[in-house]
Amino acid sequence: MKSKAIAVFQRVAIAEGKIHGVPADEVHFHEVGAVDSIVDIVGACIALEMLGKPRVLSSPVVEGTGTVRCAHGQFPIPAPATLEILSARAIRVSQCDEPHELVTPTGAAILAEFVEHFGPMRNLAPRRIGFGLGTRDHQTRPNVLRVILGDLSTSTGTHDWQIDTVAVLEANLDDVSSEVLGHFVEKALLRGALDVFYTPIQMKKSRPGTLLTVLCAEEKADDFTALMLTETTSFGVRRHTAERRKLAREIIAVKTPFGEIAVKLGRLDGRQVQAAPEFESCKAAAAAANVPLKSVYEAALKAVPPPTAG
């Protein structure tokens, strides 16, 4: 909990330092140093710790309009520190007609540190709901912070698999070289695409072509769409969202004659159904022992403990 609270404050310090042109460790916190902000940050960290460190999801970030008075004068909303904190995580923000600040630097730092996905609720089974009511009367929306504790894995009612959604981007290409495709795949994966692949297809006028597909987080769909339009010969990209079912995953270390190897286990309904040695771990061990990669791979699979019921 302590490390997480420090990490939230560090995000604010880095943002303030960038704005003022000083190192983060020389920042004077101004508003965020107030007692209520300290309570907000430390309290949020304690709450998540007591809840068992759950995954944190959030609705899209919506900010108000107008200006806000900071320690250095009047500034437009969003405040400079808020924008810096959000930009460090590439968190998208929209503005509404509410003439008040809706996202503070403190709130932005908490979101940036903990939230793994921004978007509408999907397949959430609520268990507990909490409301925090502000004292100011808003003109266009309630001054309410709502927190929902729920389950994502039980929405189907039959299995304990994990559920999420991804963006699927596609483009049909009939005039792109293999070198360009290879370069695009490497670049997209380096930028965080979940997967990139191409499929032979037949296009109009009986031309052989390639279907280029990118899977990515929904909030990164615009970035990868732009990448496809600028790095390939495509004039357009189709996009839709797809719902995924995923096994609960765990990484273990197994002992082999070639050293310890990381192995990813997949579980469904409490039962181990998949085991996959991690490639980089096997590659490093194979290089160190000067043996074929498949030998390390087979040894790692052999060393995986037998499946159990729980």
C-alpha positions in Angstrom: 0.0 0.0 0.0 2.8 2.4 0.9 4.6 1.9 -2.4 1.4 2.6 -4.3 0.7 5.8 -2.4 4.2 7.0 -3.1 3.7 6.1 -6.8 0.6 8.2 -7.0 2.4 11.2 -5.5 5.4 10.6 -7.8 3.1 11.0 -10.8 2.0 14.4 -9.5 5.6 15.4 -8.8 6.8 14.4 -12.3 3.9 16.4 -13.8 4.5 19.5 -11.6 8.2 19.3 -12.3 7.7 19.2 -16.0 5.4 22.3 -15.8 7.8 24.2 -13.7 11.0 23.0 -15.3 12.5 21.4 -12.2 13.3 17.9 -11.1 10.5 15.9 -9.5 12.3 15.8 -6.2 12.4 19.6 -6.0 8.6 20.1 -6.5 6.5 21.9 -4.0 3.1 20.3 -4.1 0.9 23.3 -3.5 -2.8 22.0 -3.7 -1.9 18.3 -3.7 0.0 18.8 -0.5 -3.2 19.8 1.3 -4.5 17.4 3.9 -7.6 16.4 1.9 -5.5 15.4 -1.1 -3.2 13.3 1.1 -6.3 11.6 2.6 -7.7 11.0 -0.8 -4.5 9.3 -2.1 -3.6 7.3 0.9 -7.3 6.4 1.6 -7.7 5.2 -2.0 -4.6 3.0 -1.7 -5.8 1.6 1.7 -9.3 0.9 0.3 -7.9 -1.1 -2.7 -5.5 -3.0 -0.4 -8.4 -3.9 2.0 -10.5 -5.0 -1.0 -7.9 -7.5 -2.0 -6.2 -5.4 -4.8 -8.9 -5.9 -7.4 -8.6 -4.9 -11.0 -9.6 -1.2 -11.4 -11.7 -0.1 -14.4 -13.1 3.3 -15.1 -15.6 5.1 -17.3 -14.1 7.5 -19.8 -12.5 10.6 -18.3 -14.8 13.6 -18.7 -13.6 17.1 -17.6 -15.5 20.4 -17.3 -14.8 23.7 -18.9 -13.9 27.2 -17.8 -11.0 28.1 -15.5 -9.6 27.1 -12.2 -7.5 29.1 -9.7 -4.2 27.4 -8.9 -1.3 28.5 -6.8 0.1 30.4 -9.7 -3.1 32.1 -10.9 -6.0 31.4 -13.1 -5.7 28.5 -15.6 -8.0 26.9 -18.2 -9.6 23.6 -17.3 -8.2 20.9 -17.5 -5.5 22.3 -15.2 -1.9 21.9 -16.4 -0.9 19.2 -13.9 -4.1 17.2 -14.7 -3.3 17.2 -18.4 0.4 16.2 -17.8 -0.7 13.3 -15.6 -3.2 12.1 -18.1 -0.8 12.4 -21.0 1.9 10.4 -19.2 -0.5 7.4 -19.4 -2.0 8.4 -22.8 -5.4 8.6 -21.1 -8.0 10.2 -23.4 -10.1 13.0 -21.9 -13.3 14.7 -23.2 -14.9 18.0 -22.0 -18.6 18.6 -21.2 -20.5 21.8 -20.7 -20.2 21.7 -17.0 -18.4 25.0 -16.0 -16.4 23.5 -13.2 -13.3 21.4 -12.7 -14.4 17.7 -12.6 -10.9 16.1 -12.7 -8.2 17.3 -10.3 -4.5 16.4 -10.4 -5.1 14.1 -7.4 -7.9 12.3 -9.1 -6.0 12.1 -12.4 -3.0 10.6 -10.6 -5.1 7.9 -8.9 -6.7 7.0 -12.2 -3.3 6.9 -14.0 -1.8 4.6 -11.3 -4.5 2.1 -10.9 -6.9 2.0 -13.9 -6.1 -0.7 -16.5 -9.0 0.1 -18.9 -11.3 3.1 -19.6 -14.7 2.5 -21.2 -18.3 1.7 -20.5 -19.3 -1.2 -18.2 -19.5 -4.6 -19.9 -20.4 -8.0 -18.4 -20.1 -6.6 -14.8 -22.0 -8.4 -12.1 -22.3 -5.7 -9.3 -21.9 -6.9 -5.7 -21.5 -3.6 -3.8 -22.1 0.0 -4.8 -20.8 3.1 -3.1 -21.6 6.8 -3.7 -19.6 9.9 -2.8 -21.7 13.1 -2.9 -20.1 16.5 -3.4 -21.4 19.7 -1.8 -21.4 21.8 -5.0 -24.5 21.8 -7.2 -23.6 21.1 -10.8 -25.6 22.5 -13.7 -25.6 19.5 -16.1 -24.7 16.4 -14.2 -24.8 15.0 -10.7 -21.9 15.8 -8.4 -21.5 12.1 -7.5 -18.6 9.7 -7.6 -19.8 6.1 -7.9 -17.7 3.0 -7.2 -18.9 -0.5 -8.0 -17.4 -3.6 -6.7 -18.3 -6.5 -8.9 -17.3 -9.6 -10.8 -16.4 -9.9 -14.5 -15.8 -13.6 -14.5 -19.3 -14.7 -13.4 -21.5 -12.9 -15.9 -22.0 -16.0 -18.0 -23.1 -18.0 -15.0 -21.3 -21.2 -16.3 -17.5 -20.8 -16.2 -15.0 -18.8 -14.3 -13.2 -17.5 -17.4 -12.2 -13.9 -17.7 -14.0 -11.6 -20.1 -12.8 -8.5 -21.8 -13.1 -6.7 -25.1 -10.6 -5.7 -27.7 -10.6 -3.6 -30.9 -10.2 -5.5 -34.2 -8.7 -3.4 -37.0 -8.6 -4.8 -40.6 -7.4 -3.6 -44.0 -7.4 -5.4 -47.4 -4.1 -4.8 -49.2 -3.3 -5.7 -52.8 -0.3 -3.4 -53.4 2.0 -3.8 -50.4 5.4 -5.4 -50.3 6.4 -8.1 -47.9 9.1 -5.9 -46.5 6.5 -3.2 -45.6 4.3 -5.8 -43.9 7.1 -7.2 -41.9 8.1 -3.7 -40.8 4.6 -2.9 -39.8 4.2 -6.0 -37.7 7.4 -5.3 -35.7 6.4 -1.6 -35.2 2.9 -2.4 -34.1 4.0 -5.0 -31.6 6.6 -2.7 -30.2 3.8 -0.1 -29.7 1.7 -2.5 -27.6 -0.6 -4.3 -30.1 -2.0 -7.5 -28.6 -1.5 -9.3 -31.9 -0.8 -8.6 -35.5 -1.2 -11.1 -38.4 -2.0 -11.2 -42.1 -4.1 -13.7 -44.1 -4.0 -14.4 -47.9 -7.3 -13.3 -49.6 -8.7 -12.8 -53.1 -9.8 -9.3 -53.8 -11.7 -7.6 -56.6 -10.6 -8.2 -60.2 -9.4 -11.6 -59.0 -6.3 -10.0 -57.5 -4.4 -11.9 -54.7 -4.2 -9.7 -51.6 -3.5 -9.6 -47.9 -5.9 -9.1 -45.0 -3.9 -7.2 -42.3 -5.4 -7.6 -38.8 -4.5 -5.8 -35.6 -5.8 -6.6 -32.2 -5.4 -3.9 -29.6 -6.9 -2.3 -26.5 -10.0 -0.2 -27.3 -8.4 3.0 -26.1 -5.5 2.5 -28.5 -7.7 1.8 -31.6 -7.2 5.3 -33.0 -3.4 5.2 -32.6 -3.2 1.8 -34.5 -5.6 2.9 -37.1 -3.4 5.9 -37.9 -0.4 3.6 -37.9 -2.0 1.3 -40.5 -3.0 4.3 -42.7 0.5 5.8 -42.6 2.8 2.7 -42.6 0.9 0.6 -45.2 -0.8 1.3 -48.5 -4.3 1.2 -47.1 -6.8 4.0 -47.8 -9.2 2.8 -45.1 -9.4 0.6 -42.0 -12.4 -1.4 -40.7 -12.8 -1.6 -37.0 -15.1 -3.3 -34.5 -14.9 -4.7 -31.0 -14.7 -8.3 -30.1 -15.5 -10.0 -26.7 -12.9 -12.4 -25.5 -13.1 -15.3 -23.0 -9.7 -16.0 -21.3 -8.4 -18.6 -19.0 -7.2 -17.4 -15.5 -3.5 -17.3 -15.8 -0.5 -17.9 -13.6 3.3 -17.8 -14.2 5.3 -20.4 -12.3 9.0 -21.4 -12.4 9.9 -25.0 -13.0 13.3 -26.7 -12.5 14.9 -28.3 -15.5 18.4 -29.6 -16.3 18.9 -26.3 -18.1 17.9 -24.1 -15.1 14.6 -22.6 -14.0 12.1 -21.9 -16.8 9.0 -19.7 -16.6 5.8 -21.5 -17.6 2.4 -20.0 -18.0 -0.5 -22.0 -16.7 -4.2 -21.6 -17.8 -7.0 -22.6 -15.5 -10.8 -23.0 -16.1 -13.2 -23.6 -13.3 -10.3 -24.2 -10.9 -8.7 -26.9 -13.2 -5.4 -26.5 -15.1 -6.1 -27.0 -18.8 -3.1 -25.3 -20.4 0.6 -25.1 -19.8 3.0 -23.1 -22.1 6.7 -22.5 -21.4 7.6 -18.8 -21.9 9.6 -18.4 -25.1 12.1 -15.8 -23.9 12.9 -17.9 -20.8 13.4 -21.0 -22.9 15.5 -19.0 -25.5 17.9 -17.7 -22.8 18.3 -21.1 -21.2 18.9 -22.8 -24.6 21.6 -20.2 -25.5 23.3 -20.6 -22.1 23.4 -24.4 -22.3 24.1 -24.4 -26.1 21.2 -26.9 -26.7 18.3 -26.8 -29.1 15.4 -24.6 -28.1 12.9 -27.6 -28.4 15.0 -29.5 -25.8 14.4 -26.8 -23.2 10.8 -26.5 -24.2 10.2 -30.2 -23.8 12.0 -30.3 -20.4 9.9 -27.4 -19.1 6.7 -29.1 -20.1 7.9 -32.3 -18.4 8.6 -30.4 -15.2 5.2 -28.8 -14.9 3.3 -30.3 -11.9 0.4 -32.5 -12.8 -3.0 -30.7 -12.9 -5.0 -30.6 -9.7 -8.6 -29.8 -9.1 -8.0 -26.5 -7.4 
